[in-house]
Amino acid sequence: MLLCLDVGNTHILGGVFNEKKLISRFRYATNLMGTADQFGMFLLNILRTNQIELSAIKATAVSSVVPGCDFTIHHAISLYLKCDYYELQWGVKTGLNITCENPAEVGADRIANAIGAVHAFPNQNMIIVDMGTATTLCVVTKKREYLGGSILPGMRLGMESLKANTAKLMAVEIEAPASAMGRNTKESIQSGLYFGQLGALKELIHSIKQEIFPDESVKVIGTGGFAQLYREKKIFDAMMPDLVLQGLCKAYELSL
């Protein structure tokens, strides 16, 4: 079995693959990382809860955009799982041709998403939209060329910025509002977050299609925690909530 961990700014998304099939999925708050012992005990408990034998985990594959967590996670794996450790980073085999100006700057999560997408939808131009702490758009051609993309603040980051930098605005639940016009402050913030992100995505997707793929078909893939809020808005051609885990699993296979 393969344990995959995607270390993000808000959550660590984890999954266990058995024969390339995702059999377990979990999340852990990144700010609760603590020590290697604490994270190691969490892994032991979550695996046991899901009735997965520790000895069955032969390797761990990690993508991380939080460098401060990397040593702790590696140490936890070596102490408690004692299995092979693979990190998706610049220079490893990905099956992609990364053609942007500085490939080393591209986040490991974005690369994992792209790897997962090109294997799920081969020979297709793609825009991959990952809606997490940040909302990222990645552009990949049918020739597996990773061209670049766009980055904008995610919905929770926008909400926290409003709360931190204004005197009277508060934190709100991030959800799809009933209407674009809020009748109170809470509804107004929810509307601004939801429809503001929707409008930005529509414009970015349209502009990328016009600039990069003017006469070609493009598949738009939605992933990340907040993508589900837009399932009914028809901006995504496919929803893949576990795309980053699928990509990590494939990246590990390519390394063998």
BALOBA-1460 file (C-alpha; in Angstrom, 3 decimals):
// residues 256
<rec num="1" residu="m" x="0.000" y="0.000" z="0.000"/>
<rec num="2" residu="l" x="1.009" y="3.619" z="-0.597"/>
<rec num="3" residu="l" x="0.317" y="6.480" z="1.831"/>
<rec num="4" residu="c" x="-0.009" y="9.853" z="0.082"/>
<rec num="5" residu="l" x="0.130" y="13.206" z="1.897"/>
<rec num="6" residu="d" x="-0.542" y="16.589" z="0.306"/>
<rec num="7" residu="v" x="0.648" y="19.243" z="2.770"/>
<rec num="8" residu="g" x="-1.267" y="22.477" z="2.223"/>
<rec num="9" residu="n" x="-1.385" y="25.761" z="4.119"/>
<rec num="10" residu="t" x="-4.691" y="24.913" z="5.811"/>
<rec num="11" residu="h" x="-4.987" y="21.120" z="5.708"/>
<rec num="12" residu="i" x="-2.946" y="18.014" z="5.079"/>
<rec num="13" residu="l" x="-4.956" y="15.777" z="2.762"/>
<rec num="14" residu="g" x="-4.042" y="12.134" z="3.115"/>
<rec num="15" residu="g" x="-5.012" y="8.948" z="1.333"/>
<rec num="16" residu="v" x="-4.044" y="5.301" z="1.187"/>
<rec num="17" residu="f" x="-3.847" y="3.445" z="-2.123"/>
<rec num="18" residu="n" x="-4.054" y="-0.303" z="-2.506"/>
<rec num="19" residu="e" x="-3.221" y="-1.520" z="-6.014"/>
<rec num="20" residu="k" x="-3.711" y="2.047" z="-7.341"/>
<rec num="21" residu="k" x="-7.200" y="2.259" z="-5.762"/>
<rec num="22" residu="l" x="-7.883" y="4.918" z="-3.130"/>
<rec num="23" residu="i" x="-9.266" y="3.015" z="-0.131"/>
<rec num="24" residu="s" x="-9.017" y="5.642" z="2.625"/>
<rec num="25" residu="r" x="-9.007" y="9.444" z="2.795"/>
<rec num="26" residu="f" x="-8.475" y="11.872" z="5.696"/>
<rec num="27" residu="r" x="-7.609" y="15.465" z="6.608"/>
<rec num="28" residu="y" x="-5.415" y="16.965" z="9.315"/>
<rec num="29" residu="a" x="-5.178" y="20.665" z="10.222"/>
<rec num="30" residu="t" x="-1.723" y="21.896" z="9.239"/>
<rec num="31" residu="n" x="-1.507" y="24.299" z="12.172"/>
<rec num="32" residu="l" x="-1.830" y="21.309" z="14.538"/>
<rec num="33" residu="m" x="1.319" y="19.666" z="13.175"/>
<rec num="34" residu="g" x="3.246" y="19.824" z="16.475"/>
<rec num="35" residu="t" x="6.127" y="17.368" z="16.834"/>
<rec num="36" residu="a" x="7.077" y="14.310" z="14.817"/>
<rec num="37" residu="d" x="5.752" y="12.167" z="17.675"/>
<rec num="38" residu="q" x="2.377" y="13.914" z="17.629"/>
<rec num="39" residu="f" x="1.956" y="13.597" z="13.884"/>
<rec num="40" residu="g" x="3.268" y="10.041" z="13.934"/>
<rec num="41" residu="m" x="0.690" y="9.056" z="16.558"/>
<rec num="42" residu="f" x="-2.046" y="10.647" z="14.471"/>
<rec num="43" residu="l" x="-1.002" y="8.557" z="11.470"/>
<rec num="44" residu="l" x="-0.950" y="5.379" z="13.544"/>
<rec num="45" residu="n" x="-4.422" y="6.095" z="14.921"/>
<rec num="46" residu="i" x="-5.987" y="7.026" z="11.582"/>
<rec num="47" residu="l" x="-4.572" y="3.922" z="9.900"/>
<rec num="48" residu="r" x="-5.773" y="1.661" z="12.693"/>
<rec num="49" residu="t" x="-9.209" y="3.300" z="12.652"/>
<rec num="50" residu="n" x="-9.422" y="2.470" z="8.948"/>
<rec num="51" residu="q" x="-8.239" y="-1.099" z="9.667"/>
<rec num="52" residu="i" x="-5.011" y="-0.674" z="7.709"/>
<rec num="53" residu="e" x="-2.040" y="-2.637" z="9.000"/>
<rec num="54" residu="l" x="1.091" y="-0.549" z="9.491"/>
<rec num="55" residu="s" x="3.204" y="-3.230" z="7.883"/>
<rec num="56" residu="a" x="1.097" y="-2.955" z="4.727"/>
<rec num="57" residu="i" x="2.332" y="0.616" z="4.060"/>
<rec num="58" residu="k" x="5.371" y="0.138" z="1.843"/>
<rec num="59" residu="a" x="5.999" y="3.786" z="0.969"/>
<rec num="60" residu="t" x="4.840" y="7.352" z="1.630"/>
<rec num="61" residu="a" x="4.570" y="9.944" z="-1.153"/>
<rec num="62" residu="v" x="4.462" y="13.610" z="-0.143"/>
<rec num="63" residu="s" x="3.780" y="16.900" z="-1.898"/>
<rec num="64" residu="s" x="4.224" y="20.000" z="0.246"/>
<rec num="65" residu="v" x="3.890" y="23.768" z="-0.065"/>
<rec num="66" residu="v" x="4.717" y="24.300" z="3.631"/>
<rec num="67" residu="p" x="8.509" y="23.928" z="4.025"/>
<rec num="68" residu="g" x="8.267" y="24.332" z="7.801"/>
<rec num="69" residu="c" x="6.427" y="21.003" z="8.035"/>
<rec num="70" residu="d" x="8.697" y="18.953" z="5.787"/>
<rec num="71" residu="f" x="11.264" y="17.810" z="8.341"/>
<rec num="72" residu="t" x="8.598" y="16.927" z="10.932"/>
<rec num="73" residu="i" x="6.639" y="14.805" z="8.465"/>
<rec num="74" residu="h" x="9.729" y="13.019" z="7.170"/>
<rec num="75" residu="h" x="10.871" y="12.337" z="10.724"/>
<rec num="76" residu="a" x="7.412" y="11.054" z="11.724"/>
<rec num="77" residu="i" x="7.338" y="8.647" z="8.779"/>
<rec num="78" residu="s" x="10.816" y="7.327" z="9.527"/>
<rec num="79" residu="l" x="10.004" y="6.826" z="13.229"/>
<rec num="80" residu="y" x="6.526" y="5.346" z="13.065"/>
<rec num="81" residu="l" x="5.971" y="3.823" z="9.626"/>
<rec num="82" residu="k" x="9.568" y="2.953" z="8.734"/>
<rec num="83" residu="c" x="8.774" y="2.843" z="5.021"/>
<rec num="84" residu="d" x="10.263" y="4.339" z="1.865"/>
<rec num="85" residu="y" x="9.828" y="8.106" z="1.563"/>
<rec num="86" residu="y" x="9.220" y="9.932" z="-1.733"/>
<rec num="87" residu="e" x="8.842" y="13.692" z="-2.090"/>
<rec num="88" residu="l" x="7.428" y="15.282" z="-5.228"/>
<rec num="89" residu="q" x="9.751" y="18.185" z="-5.970"/>
<rec num="90" residu="w" x="11.631" y="19.920" z="-8.754"/>
<rec num="91" residu="g" x="13.838" y="17.550" z="-10.722"/>
<rec num="92" residu="v" x="11.964" y="14.275" z="-10.185"/>
<rec num="93" residu="k" x="10.322" y="12.385" z="-13.041"/>
<rec num="94" residu="t" x="6.777" y="13.671" z="-13.637"/>
<rec num="95" residu="g" x="5.913" y="12.862" z="-17.240"/>
<rec num="96" residu="l" x="5.306" y="16.591" z="-17.806"/>
<rec num="97" residu="n" x="7.254" y="19.128" z="-19.822"/>
<rec num="98" residu="i" x="7.238" y="22.143" z="-17.509"/>
<rec num="99" residu="t" x="7.814" y="25.105" z="-19.802"/>
<rec num="100" residu="c" x="7.080" y="28.078" z="-17.525"/>
<rec num="101" residu="e" x="9.934" y="30.518" z="-16.778"/>
<rec num="102" residu="n" x="11.026" y="29.046" z="-13.441"/>
<rec num="103" residu="p" x="9.853" y="25.427" z="-13.056"/>
<rec num="104" residu="a" x="11.354" y="25.201" z="-9.549"/>
<rec num="105" residu="e" x="8.795" y="27.755" z="-8.325"/>
<rec num="106" residu="v" x="5.762" y="25.671" z="-9.301"/>
<rec num="107" residu="g" x="4.036" y="24.259" z="-6.208"/>
<rec num="108" residu="a" x="4.230" y="20.503" z="-5.714"/>
<rec num="109" residu="d" x="0.446" y="20.362" z="-5.330"/>
<rec num="110" residu="r" x="-0.026" y="21.961" z="-8.750"/>
<rec num="111" residu="i" x="2.360" y="19.453" z="-10.310"/>
<rec num="112" residu="a" x="0.539" y="16.568" z="-8.620"/>
<rec num="113" residu="n" x="-2.781" y="17.884" z="-9.934"/>
<rec num="114" residu="a" x="-1.367" y="18.106" z="-13.451"/>
<rec num="115" residu="i" x="0.056" y="14.570" z="-13.298"/>
<rec num="116" residu="g" x="-3.284" y="13.213" z="-12.119"/>
<rec num="117" residu="a" x="-5.180" y="15.127" z="-14.798"/>
<rec num="118" residu="v" x="-3.066" y="14.071" z="-17.793"/>
<rec num="119" residu="h" x="-3.498" y="10.423" z="-16.827"/>
<rec num="120" residu="a" x="-7.240" y="10.777" z="-16.206"/>
<rec num="121" residu="f" x="-7.795" y="12.694" z="-19.474"/>
<rec num="122" residu="p" x="-4.974" y="11.847" z="-21.911"/>
<rec num="123" residu="n" x="-4.441" y="13.851" z="-25.097"/>
<rec num="124" residu="q" x="-6.601" y="16.769" z="-23.971"/>
<rec num="125" residu="n" x="-5.922" y="20.436" z="-23.345"/>
<rec num="126" residu="m" x="-6.796" y="21.276" z="-19.745"/>
<rec num="127" residu="i" x="-7.310" y="24.053" z="-17.244"/>
<rec num="128" residu="i" x="-7.097" y="22.654" z="-13.711"/>
<rec num="129" residu="v" x="-8.798" y="24.784" z="-11.045"/>
<rec num="130" residu="d" x="-7.809" y="23.984" z="-7.456"/>
<rec num="131" residu="m" x="-9.878" y="25.860" z="-4.866"/>
<rec num="132" residu="g" x="-8.145" y="25.759" z="-1.490"/>
<rec num="133" residu="t" x="-6.356" y="28.372" z="0.631"/>
<rec num="134" residu="a" x="-5.396" y="29.912" z="-2.698"/>
<rec num="135" residu="t" x="-7.321" y="29.326" z="-5.905"/>
<rec num="136" residu="t" x="-4.946" y="28.204" z="-8.633"/>
<rec num="137" residu="l" x="-5.450" y="27.634" z="-12.346"/>
<rec num="138" residu="c" x="-2.953" y="25.437" z="-14.191"/>
<rec num="139" residu="v" x="-2.739" y="25.210" z="-17.974"/>
<rec num="140" residu="v" x="-1.654" y="21.906" z="-19.519"/>
<rec num="141" residu="t" x="-1.648" y="21.065" z="-23.233"/>
<rec num="142" residu="k" x="-2.603" y="17.777" z="-24.861"/>
<rec num="143" residu="k" x="1.149" y="17.239" z="-25.357"/>
<rec num="144" residu="r" x="1.603" y="17.271" z="-21.548"/>
<rec num="145" residu="e" x="3.221" y="20.701" z="-21.558"/>
<rec num="146" residu="y" x="2.705" y="22.561" z="-18.292"/>
<rec num="147" residu="l" x="2.588" y="26.193" z="-19.419"/>
<rec num="148" residu="g" x="1.779" y="28.095" z="-16.207"/>
<rec num="149" residu="g" x="-1.447" y="29.535" z="-14.876"/>
<rec num="150" residu="s" x="-2.997" y="31.983" z="-12.416"/>
<rec num="151" residu="i" x="-3.141" y="32.350" z="-8.639"/>
<rec num="152" residu="l" x="-5.676" y="34.354" z="-6.638"/>
<rec num="153" residu="p" x="-6.719" y="34.410" z="-2.963"/>
<rec num="154" residu="g" x="-9.055" y="31.606" z="-1.994"/>
<rec num="155" residu="m" x="-12.453" y="32.173" z="-0.407"/>
<rec num="156" residu="r" x="-11.381" y="31.562" z="3.192"/>
<rec num="157" residu="l" x="-8.323" y="33.770" z="2.741"/>
<rec num="158" residu="g" x="-10.578" y="36.531" z="1.421"/>
<rec num="159" residu="m" x="-12.921" y="36.184" z="4.375"/>
<rec num="160" residu="e" x="-10.069" y="36.223" z="6.901"/>
<rec num="161" residu="s" x="-8.589" y="39.301" z="5.229"/>
<rec num="162" residu="l" x="-11.885" y="41.171" z="5.570"/>
<rec num="163" residu="k" x="-12.148" y="40.208" z="9.232"/>
<rec num="164" residu="a" x="-8.532" y="41.145" z="10.030"/>
<rec num="165" residu="n" x="-8.453" y="44.458" z="8.193"/>
<rec num="166" residu="t" x="-11.845" y="45.998" z="8.971"/>
<rec num="167" residu="a" x="-13.395" y="47.152" z="12.224"/>
<rec num="168" residu="k" x="-16.888" y="45.682" z="11.887"/>
<rec num="169" residu="l" x="-16.780" y="42.792" z="9.414"/>
<rec num="170" residu="m" x="-16.860" y="39.297" z="10.851"/>
<rec num="171" residu="a" x="-15.953" y="35.743" z="9.962"/>
<rec num="172" residu="v" x="-18.748" y="33.873" z="8.182"/>
<rec num="173" residu="e" x="-19.481" y="30.364" z="7.018"/>
<rec num="174" residu="i" x="-18.347" y="29.930" z="3.433"/>
<rec num="175" residu="e" x="-21.322" y="28.616" z="1.510"/>
<rec num="176" residu="a" x="-23.374" y="29.303" z="-1.600"/>
<rec num="177" residu="p" x="-25.729" y="32.215" z="-0.789"/>
<rec num="178" residu="a" x="-29.400" y="32.200" z="-1.732"/>
<rec num="179" residu="s" x="-29.011" y="35.386" z="-3.773"/>
<rec num="180" residu="a" x="-26.389" y="37.840" z="-4.973"/>
<rec num="181" residu="m" x="-27.840" y="40.614" z="-2.844"/>
<rec num="182" residu="g" x="-27.286" y="40.126" z="0.866"/>
<rec num="183" residu="r" x="-29.848" y="41.587" z="3.276"/>
<rec num="184" residu="n" x="-27.414" y="41.823" z="6.170"/>
<rec num="185" residu="t" x="-23.660" y="42.001" z="6.677"/>
<rec num="186" residu="k" x="-23.190" y="38.245" z="6.955"/>
<rec num="187" residu="e" x="-25.111" y="37.549" z="3.733"/>
<rec num="188" residu="s" x="-23.306" y="40.398" z="1.962"/>
<rec num="189" residu="i" x="-19.889" y="38.939" z="2.806"/>
<rec num="190" residu="q" x="-20.994" y="35.457" z="1.715"/>
<rec num="191" residu="s" x="-22.313" y="36.866" z="-1.551"/>
<rec num="192" residu="g" x="-19.141" y="38.825" z="-2.246"/>
<rec num="193" residu="l" x="-16.925" y="35.831" z="-1.559"/>
<rec num="194" residu="y" x="-18.987" y="33.366" z="-3.573"/>
<rec num="195" residu="f" x="-19.915" y="35.442" z="-6.611"/>
<rec num="196" residu="g" x="-16.606" y="37.314" z="-6.616"/>
<rec num="197" residu="q" x="-14.736" y="34.027" z="-6.928"/>
<rec num="198" residu="l" x="-17.213" y="32.780" z="-9.546"/>
<rec num="199" residu="g" x="-16.785" y="35.906" z="-11.661"/>
<rec num="200" residu="a" x="-12.998" y="35.760" z="-11.401"/>
<rec num="201" residu="l" x="-12.958" y="32.106" z="-12.457"/>
<rec num="202" residu="k" x="-15.239" y="32.688" z="-15.427"/>
<rec num="203" residu="e" x="-13.066" y="35.560" z="-16.667"/>
<rec num="204" residu="l" x="-9.784" y="33.721" z="-16.145"/>
<rec num="205" residu="i" x="-11.021" y="30.531" z="-17.820"/>
<rec num="206" residu="h" x="-12.413" y="32.517" z="-20.760"/>
<rec num="207" residu="s" x="-9.227" y="34.573" z="-21.158"/>
<rec num="208" residu="i" x="-6.925" y="31.528" z="-20.994"/>
<rec num="209" residu="k" x="-9.018" y="29.721" z="-23.606"/>
<rec num="210" residu="q" x="-8.876" y="32.752" z="-25.903"/>
<rec num="211" residu="e" x="-5.143" y="33.327" z="-25.437"/>
<rec num="212" residu="i" x="-3.806" y="29.757" z="-25.402"/>
<rec num="213" residu="f" x="-6.414" y="27.537" z="-27.041"/>
<rec num="214" residu="p" x="-8.413" y="29.835" z="-29.391"/>
<rec num="215" residu="d" x="-9.473" y="27.098" z="-31.822"/>
<rec num="216" residu="e" x="-9.169" y="23.981" z="-29.653"/>
<rec num="217" residu="s" x="-11.296" y="22.144" z="-27.141"/>
<rec num="218" residu="v" x="-10.339" y="22.488" z="-23.480"/>
<rec num="219" residu="k" x="-11.419" y="20.439" z="-20.476"/>
<rec num="220" residu="v" x="-11.834" y="22.424" z="-17.262"/>
<rec num="221" residu="i" x="-11.277" y="20.317" z="-14.135"/>
<rec num="222" residu="g" x="-12.371" y="21.399" z="-10.659"/>
<rec num="223" residu="t" x="-10.707" y="20.157" z="-7.482"/>
<rec num="224" residu="g" x="-10.029" y="21.368" z="-3.934"/>
<rec num="225" residu="g" x="-12.359" y="21.839" z="-0.988"/>
<rec num="226" residu="f" x="-14.380" y="24.800" z="-2.291"/>
<rec num="227" residu="a" x="-14.879" y="23.527" z="-5.843"/>
<rec num="228" residu="q" x="-17.943" y="21.587" z="-4.678"/>
<rec num="229" residu="l" x="-19.752" y="24.886" z="-4.065"/>
<rec num="230" residu="y" x="-19.761" y="25.510" z="-7.828"/>
<rec num="231" residu="r" x="-20.918" y="22.073" z="-8.973"/>
<rec num="232" residu="e" x="-24.185" y="23.488" z="-10.319"/>
<rec num="233" residu="k" x="-22.623" y="26.532" z="-12.019"/>
<rec num="234" residu="k" x="-21.340" y="24.544" z="-15.009"/>
<rec num="235" residu="i" x="-17.884" y="26.098" z="-15.022"/>
<rec num="236" residu="f" x="-16.201" y="22.691" z="-14.633"/>
<rec num="237" residu="d" x="-16.372" y="19.868" z="-17.156"/>
<rec num="238" residu="a" x="-15.221" y="17.384" z="-14.515"/>
<rec num="239" residu="m" x="-14.972" y="17.337" z="-10.719"/>
<rec num="240" residu="m" x="-12.080" y="15.386" z="-9.184"/>
<rec num="241" residu="p" x="-11.862" y="15.967" z="-5.416"/>
<rec num="242" residu="d" x="-8.983" y="13.492" z="-5.020"/>
<rec num="243" residu="l" x="-6.967" y="14.705" z="-8.007"/>
<rec num="244" residu="v" x="-3.860" y="15.672" z="-5.996"/>
<rec num="245" residu="l" x="-3.755" y="12.246" z="-4.325"/>
<rec num="246" residu="q" x="-4.194" y="10.478" z="-7.662"/>
<rec num="247" residu="g" x="-1.355" y="12.556" z="-9.078"/>
<rec num="248" residu="l" x="0.907" y="11.770" z="-6.128"/>
<rec num="249" residu="c" x="0.229" y="8.065" z="-6.530"/>
<rec num="250" residu="k" x="1.109" y="8.262" z="-10.215"/>
<rec num="251" residu="a" x="4.240" y="10.322" z="-9.539"/>
<rec num="252" residu="y" x="5.468" y="7.662" z="-7.125"/>
<rec num="253" residu="e" x="4.880" y="4.980" z="-9.764"/>
<rec num="254" residu="l" x="6.948" y="6.994" z="-12.249"/>
<rec num="255" residu="s" x="9.828" y="7.120" z="-9.763"/>
<rec num="256" residu="l" x="10.163" y="3.345" z="-9.531"/>
